[in-house]
Amino acid sequence: MTLDKPPSGTRGARTPPRLLGRIMMPLVLWIHRRSGDRFGGMDLLYLVTVGARSGQPRTTALGRFDDGHGGWYVVASAAGAAAHPAWYHNLAAHPDQVSAQVAGTTVRVDVEQLEGAARDQAWAAIVARAPRYGSYLDKTDRHIPILRLTPVP
């Protein structure tokens, strides 16, 4: 399984320095877990990837949207930044080593990057549930990937 990673954009929202993210991520994960795996009215999942360069496990909290078939959609929006989020680079480098933790249960997942009509339908459903995602398109000229995560038995 491979992902066709689109290029970064030329404009977008500012992102915090990576060092700040590395320092803050454990605290953010702890807060999210204590709040019932919710943030900003959205259900979360914890995506576990393997670092593209480091080879070390990396965990990221992401908004999850049920796909209606037992899996979830996640959006590599980075809040409309010009560059893809680090977790997306990790996922593209090691798509066969991805798992998701939902409601305290960790499952290995298959990853599918949506394109065309499937992507358009998923995007409409995501924006209906979390309207702020719609504004990310105005912030960047980057193609924002939408991924379907399907649990593997």
C-alpha positions in Angstrom: 0.0 0.0 0.0 1.4 3.4 -1.0 0.1 6.9 -0.7 0.5 9.5 -3.5 1.6 12.4 -1.4 0.7 15.8 -3.0 3.2 18.6 -2.9 3.1 21.2 -0.1 1.4 24.6 -0.8 2.9 28.0 -1.1 0.7 29.7 1.5 -1.1 28.7 4.6 -1.6 29.1 8.3 1.4 29.4 10.6 2.4 26.3 12.5 4.2 26.3 15.9 7.9 25.3 15.9 8.4 21.5 15.9 10.3 21.7 19.2 7.2 23.3 20.9 5.1 20.5 19.5 7.4 17.8 20.8 7.3 19.3 24.2 3.6 20.0 24.3 2.3 16.7 22.7 2.5 14.5 25.8 0.6 17.2 27.8 -2.0 17.6 25.1 -2.5 13.8 24.8 -2.9 13.6 28.6 -5.5 16.4 28.6 -7.5 14.8 25.7 -7.6 11.4 27.4 -8.8 13.0 30.6 -11.5 14.8 28.8 -13.0 11.6 27.3 -11.1 11.7 24.0 -12.9 14.8 22.9 -11.7 18.2 21.8 -13.6 21.2 20.4 -16.8 19.1 20.2 -15.1 16.4 18.1 -14.3 12.8 18.9 -10.6 12.0 18.8 -8.5 9.0 17.8 -4.8 8.6 18.6 -2.9 7.8 15.5 0.3 5.8 16.0 2.8 6.0 13.2 6.5 5.3 12.7 8.7 8.3 12.3 9.7 8.8 8.6 13.3 9.5 9.6 13.6 8.4 13.2 11.9 5.1 13.0 10.4 5.8 16.4 6.7 5.4 17.3 4.8 8.7 17.2 1.3 9.3 18.6 -0.9 12.2 17.5 -4.4 13.1 18.5 -6.7 13.7 15.5 -10.3 14.5 15.0 -12.1 11.4 13.8 -15.2 11.1 11.6 -17.0 7.8 11.3 -17.1 6.5 7.7 -20.3 4.6 8.2 -18.6 1.2 7.7 -16.7 0.7 10.9 -13.7 2.9 10.0 -12.8 6.6 10.3 -11.9 9.6 8.2 -8.9 11.8 9.3 -7.9 15.0 7.6 -4.2 16.0 7.1 -5.2 19.7 7.3 -2.7 21.1 9.8 -5.3 23.8 10.2 -4.7 25.0 6.7 -0.9 25.2 6.8 1.2 25.3 3.7 3.0 22.1 4.7 1.5 18.7 5.4 1.5 17.7 9.1 4.4 15.5 10.3 2.1 12.6 11.0 1.1 12.5 7.3 4.7 12.3 6.2 5.2 9.4 8.7 2.1 7.6 7.4 3.2 8.1 3.8 6.7 6.7 4.6 5.3 3.6 6.6 1.7 3.1 5.6 1.8 -0.6 6.7 2.8 0.3 10.3 -0.2 2.4 11.4 -2.5 1.8 14.2 -5.3 3.8 15.8 -6.5 4.0 19.4 -10.2 4.6 19.9 -12.0 4.3 23.2 -9.0 2.7 24.8 -8.6 0.0 22.2 -5.7 0.0 19.8 -6.2 -1.6 16.4 -4.0 -1.9 13.3 -5.5 0.0 10.4 -5.3 0.0 6.6 -4.9 3.4 5.2 -6.6 4.7 2.0 -6.1 8.2 0.6 -9.4 9.3 -0.9 -9.6 11.0 -4.3 -12.3 12.1 -6.6 -16.0 11.6 -5.7 -15.2 9.6 -2.6 -13.0 12.5 -1.3 -15.7 15.0 -2.1 -18.4 13.0 -0.3 -16.1 12.6 2.8 -15.2 16.3 2.8 -18.9 17.3 2.7 -19.6 15.0 5.6 -16.6 16.2 7.6 -17.5 19.9 7.1 -21.1 19.3 8.1 -19.9 17.9 11.4 -17.0 20.3 11.9 -17.5 23.5 9.9 -14.1 25.0 10.8 -12.5 22.5 8.4 -14.1 24.3 5.6 -12.1 27.5 6.4 -8.8 25.6 6.0 -9.3 25.6 2.2 -9.3 29.4 2.2 -6.0 29.5 4.2 -3.9 27.3 1.9 -3.4 26.4 -1.7 -2.3 22.9 -0.7 -4.4 19.8 -1.6 -5.6 18.6 1.9 -5.5 14.8 2.1 -8.4 12.9 3.5 -7.6 9.4 4.7 -9.9 6.5 5.5 -8.6 4.3 8.3 -10.1 0.8 8.3 -9.5 -1.6 11.3 -7.7 -4.8 10.4 -9.0 -7.8 12.3 
